[in-house]
Amino acid sequence: MFSDLKEWLKDAIFNRFTILLAVYAVLIVVLVQRLFMMQIIKGQEYQNNFKLTIKKETTLKSTRGNIYDRNGNLLAYNKLAYSVTIEDNFESGKKKNALINDSIFRAIKIVESCGDTVSNDFNIYINDDGQYEFAVTGTRLTRFLADIYGHKSMDDLTTDERNSTPDEVIQYLADNKRYGIGHTVIDPEGNGSFVPLDGYTKEEALQIVTVRYQLSTNSYQKYLSTVIADDVNEETVAAIKENSDILQGVGIEVNTLRQYNDPYYFAHIIGYTGYASTEDLAELADSSHDYNAADMVGKSGIEKSMEEYLQGTKGKDAIYVDNMGKIIESISHVDPAAGNDVYLSIDSDLQKAVYNMLEQKLAGILVSKILNVKTYNNDVVKSSLMMIPIDDVYYALINNNVIDIEHMGGDNAATYERQVNDAFIARQAQVLSSLRDELLVTATPYKELPEDMKIYESYIVSRLMSQSVGVLVSDRIDREDATFINWTINETISLNEYLHYCLANNWIDVTKFHLDKQYSDSEEVYRQLVDYILNDLSQNEGFAKKIYKYMIADDNISGRQLCMILYEQKVVTGTAQDRAMLESGAKTSYDFIINKIANLEITPAMLALDPCSGSCVVSNSSGELLALVTYPGYDNNRFANSIDSEYYAALLGDLASPLYNNATQQMTAPGSTFKPCSAACALEEGVVNTGETIRCEGIFEYFDVEKQCWVYPGGHGALDVIGAIGNSCNVFFYEVGYRLATNTHTANYDEERGLNRLRKYADLFGLTTKTGIEMEENEPKFSDELPVDSAIGQGSHNYTTVGLSRYVTTIATRGTCYKYTLLSKVVDQNGSVIVTGSPDIQNSVLFAESTWDQIYRGMRMVVEKASAFRGFPIAVAGKTGTAQTSKSRTNHAVFIGFAPYDDPEITVATRIAYGYTSANAAQLSKDVLSYYFQVESAEELVNGVADEASDEIIED
């Protein structure tokens, strides 16, 4: 028994030991597992922390410097504003396009629902016909297409790419291989295919394309934001933040936006800023600043020419953030530095006054020229006596978009709008029916058509050849082909025959219009083309305007109806009594229009009739530019930061050409303002001696050529240089030109000799080179033909107003020819002047004092004889000039002058394009001098009403 107990105890002890060992073993295993898991977890945490901790380097944008006039008046500055932006923080993959597009689309809808607008800085817009259209032309369009298709050089564009229509560009960008703007559509067999633009309106597609394109110019760089909407209100800010969970990449940033005071007066001088383009970055490659596509840079004017000074220095933040964007650690920080301030030589008060006086003068000329007749035969009168029939004014209201013809057909159209629109619809149907008959049946030769049908058919061909349509391919047309000549020059064939010929010779791209099926019958293809043409015309605003022109001529609509529409569309204002008088006929529509023009409610720029533009440049005797005025102007605030493409397109289509700088770009013959230069040449070259006279009988003959003086059939009699300038005698200066070419009748006539001698003096006066002004300026053209004509300022001379300004300033200073500059000084943010700007002397003109005296006395005589300066208390010297253009349009009016005569302080150069007579330019110049010397008060001179046109006719 003891032995059994012993065995039992032995077994029990062994079993407990076994159990204890087992327990220990389990504990060890658990402990090891826990330690192992802890290491794994710790490793995972380490790895996760490594993945989630991101180094983020943020560029801190700098502030651009301000721009001031010479007196410290602020012209350009920055303001803080909220912007809706998007960053590319999307993971790569098949769904990336869809996710980006969804975020952009949602953000756009929020922006618009809060009353803000989306930035549309893209070179395609939706026109009034609801179709895509390019906002740029020429080289800018070619550069845009090269960027779209990914070519560094414009020369790399294929023919198809170069001839792309706006629709084709949008389609290309929306394709799944690019931005994927559209949806996958499942066919009945269950197969899916991507359909570009599906599910989006034209406007929505364009908005998304615009943002995606801007993103692509940033190369989709992480943390580099692209603007969706600028200068948004607080409601938009709140809505974007509230919906941040469904707006991946979208956020709110506080940016500085460029702002411009008094934009219409200074837009051409100041220019504007915008995001750096490929071309901008190439031009700025050598700059001391570091640029990328998200930077704002100067695009034109002073903003561009002074970019190096105005641009600030960027700052930089380097931080660590987690995947929630929370800052973990700040590594480094560099504050941005603001740009320098630029001061101009311009006197802003003078600039604004001259602009307003120019507008008043243009309005006064219009008022004096508008007649209450339907037509006027200007072919039988001199240029200075041309008139404007009232029907031309009524049509101008439509042709230059003063009246919104689209609104007339809308749901909110008022009574007279509906009346006119109903009449238009009936007339349009009639016109389209007549065109269908002509294109399919009648086929009348062009020259046998009535006038309106000629205009309609010509419009069809130009429309088919336009960049936006591209059906008739210009590059394929053989311009020496007999059929082409018969259509364009001889006008002996019909449009039916011409278009058939174009189809047969593959001049028409049939892929541009949508065939219902693949036709083998060419006649059916032609019928499809006709349907395309007529459908396009039915929706085309330009064609509608052609119809309106003949509706006015045929009294289908009245002047009274159009004037009432001006009230309905709030173009003009007036009392209830004024409106009632017009409506009842107590006031005629003619009187109404004249009154509105006289009070500048309807401006010359709005009508775009001759004259509607002009320029005036004012300099002091030190060569500092005090005013550089071009009319009309535009609002460069709508170009700053991002261009409003629709506004830009509207300006391009404006017949008054507000984007064109008439002071630095418009070039015409100088007319008789060139005669002081010819006089200097005559005296210094010895072809005319001081006191020598040349007799004017009104006719100058050489070889078989007969030329008339502007006073013909009268004559000036015997004149010396002083009298020749004072009377602006053409015969005298014709003789000068002839003597220069024949070495004063001692040699055979040599055109090159005459021109070279004359050019030498034009060069001394600065007329053969640009003035040096810091903005776009056209290269002057000295005449390269006919020294006899060139001596009176005709020939092929072409000069800008700013070029004529430097010329007269050289005369006023007795020989100091300046290199012009708009810069007065550059000041850093500490107030220190770092650059002083003053005109450099380009060259000095060393003439005999007697030569200067003869020129001065002649120019003084001009002013003494001009009615505009009669009784003016300050002695002025000047020269009028009439630049002839064509027989169908009136003359340009030009004046150059300086004052006071004995000690010149200021010079003025004025050009009124198609201003009838140089007396009008002289009158405006007198007003400028009157303002400067305070002969009359600013209130008297700038009174907001038309300034009466001169009744003096000077045709020199």
Disulfide bonds with the S-S distance in Angstrom:
none
